[in-house]
């Protein structure tokens, strides 16, 4: 490790642009995409801002760690999916559930009632063709000016990346799963 001297001067100038709602994307093969989005949701909620979290791959009855925490915090989270695609008994039904979920998310975004809307794992129904990319692009472009939207998931379409204001790619360096260690509650859920 190389030791560095801490900066003694501010390393940037404050932008002089207007504050507005942002489109943020967390993508890539590494861990932390949803976790980072949930952190933003908690940060905004802690400031008294209205937040809504939609999860496109989780079932409405899911009770993962984030659901339990958000419930305690009074932060709304809604599952819009039917689980992992490889567990689906009917992929057309999964696609229909995703389309119905997108309509709920679209209404929430366009209502202007929320400061932040999280579209967790939305890239999967996009890349599977279950939700029309053009519809998502249109909503992101036409949403009320104050609404921030975070999209998460692997393989985010380039069209969404191009439209976004901030894009973070989580890169996997190594993963416990590859070493034969199974997923663990509180870390992977």
C-alpha positions in Angstrom: 0.0 0.0 0.0 1.2 3.5 -0.9 0.8 6.1 1.9 -0.7 9.4 0.7 -0.9 12.8 2.2 -4.5 14.0 2.8 -5.6 16.8 0.6 -5.2 20.2 2.2 -7.4 22.0 -0.4 -10.8 21.2 -1.7 -10.3 19.0 -4.7 -13.3 20.3 -6.7 -15.4 23.4 -7.3 -19.0 23.4 -6.3 -21.2 23.1 -9.4 -23.4 26.1 -10.2 -26.2 24.1 -11.9 -29.8 23.8 -10.8 -30.8 21.0 -8.4 -33.2 18.5 -9.9 -34.2 14.9 -9.8 -31.6 12.5 -10.9 -31.6 9.1 -12.6 -29.1 6.8 -10.9 -28.0 3.4 -12.0 -26.3 0.7 -10.0 -25.2 -2.1 -12.3 -22.5 -4.7 -12.7 -21.6 -8.2 -11.6 -20.5 -7.2 -8.1 -22.5 -7.1 -4.8 -24.0 -4.0 -3.5 -26.3 -2.7 -6.2 -29.5 -3.0 -4.2 -27.8 -2.3 -0.9 -26.6 1.1 -2.3 -30.1 1.9 -3.5 -31.5 1.0 -0.1 -28.9 3.2 1.5 -30.2 6.2 -0.6 -33.8 5.3 0.3 -32.9 5.3 4.1 -30.9 8.6 3.7 -33.9 10.3 1.9 -36.4 8.9 4.4 -34.2 10.1 7.3 -34.5 13.6 5.8 -38.3 13.3 5.8 -38.5 12.8 2.1 -41.2 10.5 0.7 -39.7 7.3 -0.8 -41.1 4.2 -2.5 -39.1 1.0 -3.2 -40.3 -1.5 -5.8 -38.6 -4.8 -6.2 -39.1 -6.4 -9.6 -37.9 -9.9 -8.7 -39.2 -10.3 -5.2 -42.7 -11.7 -4.5 -45.1 -9.3 -2.7 -45.0 -11.6 0.4 -41.1 -11.5 0.7 -39.7 -11.0 4.2 -36.0 -10.4 3.6 -33.9 -8.3 5.9 -34.7 -5.1 4.0 -38.4 -5.7 4.3 -38.2 -6.1 8.0 -36.1 -3.0 8.4 -38.2 -0.9 6.1 -41.3 -1.9 7.9 -39.9 -0.8 11.2 -38.8 2.5 9.6 -42.2 3.1 7.9 -40.5 3.1 4.5 -42.8 1.5 1.8 -41.3 -1.5 -0.1 -43.3 -3.6 -2.6 -42.4 -6.8 -4.3 -43.6 -6.8 -7.9 -42.3 -10.2 -9.1 -42.6 -13.9 -8.6 -39.0 -14.8 -7.7 -36.1 -16.1 -9.7 -36.9 -16.9 -13.3 -35.5 -20.4 -13.0 -38.0 -21.2 -10.3 -41.0 -19.9 -12.3 -43.6 -22.4 -13.4 -44.8 -20.0 -16.1 -42.5 -17.4 -17.6 -45.4 -15.7 -19.5 -47.1 -15.2 -16.1 -43.8 -13.9 -14.8 -43.7 -11.4 -17.7 -47.3 -10.3 -17.0 -46.5 -9.8 -13.3 -43.5 -7.6 -14.3 -45.7 -5.6 -16.7 -48.3 -5.0 -14.0 -45.5 -4.1 -11.6 -44.0 -1.6 -14.0 -47.4 0.1 -14.3 -47.5 0.5 -10.5 -43.9 1.9 -10.5 -44.8 4.2 -13.5 -47.8 5.6 -11.7 -45.7 6.3 -8.6 -42.9 8.0 -10.5 -45.3 10.2 -12.6 -47.5 11.1 -9.6 -44.7 13.4 -8.3 -45.7 12.2 -4.8 -42.2 10.7 -4.1 -38.8 12.4 -3.8 -37.1 9.0 -4.5 -38.4 5.9 -6.3 -36.2 2.8 -6.3 -36.6 0.3 -9.1 -34.7 -2.6 -7.6 -33.7 -5.4 -10.1 -35.6 -3.7 -12.9 -32.9 -4.5 -15.4 -33.9 -8.2 -15.4 -37.5 -7.7 -16.8 -36.0 -5.2 -19.2 -33.4 -7.5 -20.7 -35.9 -10.4 -20.7 -38.2 -8.2 -22.8 -41.0 -8.3 -20.2 -41.0 -4.5 -19.9 -40.6 -2.3 -22.9 -37.4 -0.3 -22.8 -39.0 2.6 -24.6 -41.7 2.9 -21.9 -39.1 3.1 -19.2 -37.0 5.6 -21.1 -40.1 7.8 -21.7 -41.0 7.8 -18.0 -37.5 8.6 -16.9 -37.5 11.5 -19.4 -41.0 12.8 -18.6 -41.1 12.3 -14.8 -41.7 15.4 -12.6 -38.5 17.4 -12.4 -38.0 16.8 -8.6 -38.3 13.0 -8.7 -35.1 10.9 -8.3 -35.2 7.4 -9.7 -32.6 4.6 -8.9 -32.5 1.5 -11.1 -30.6 -1.6 -10.1 -29.5 -4.9 -11.6 -27.0 -6.5 -13.8 -26.6 -5.9 -17.5 -28.3 -2.5 -17.5 -29.3 -1.6 -21.1 -26.9 1.0 -22.6 -29.9 3.2 -23.5 -30.7 3.6 -19.8 -27.0 4.2 -19.0 -26.9 6.9 -21.6 -30.0 8.6 -20.2 -28.8 8.4 -16.5 -27.1 11.2 -14.6 -25.0 8.9 -12.4 -24.0 5.3 -13.1 -22.0 3.1 -10.8 -20.7 -0.3 -11.9 -20.2 -2.8 -9.1 -17.3 -5.0 -10.1 -16.8 -8.4 -8.6 -13.2 -9.0 -7.5 -14.0 -12.2 -5.6 -17.0 -13.7 -4.0 -17.5 -16.2 -1.2 -20.0 -18.2 -3.2 -17.2 -19.1 -5.7 -15.2 -20.5 -2.7 -18.1 -22.8 -1.8 -19.6 -20.7 0.9 -23.4 -20.5 0.6 -25.5 -17.3 0.8 -26.0 -16.1 4.4 -29.0 -14.3 5.9 -28.3 -10.7 6.7 -25.5 -10.5 4.1 -27.1 -11.9 0.9 -30.8 -11.1 1.6 
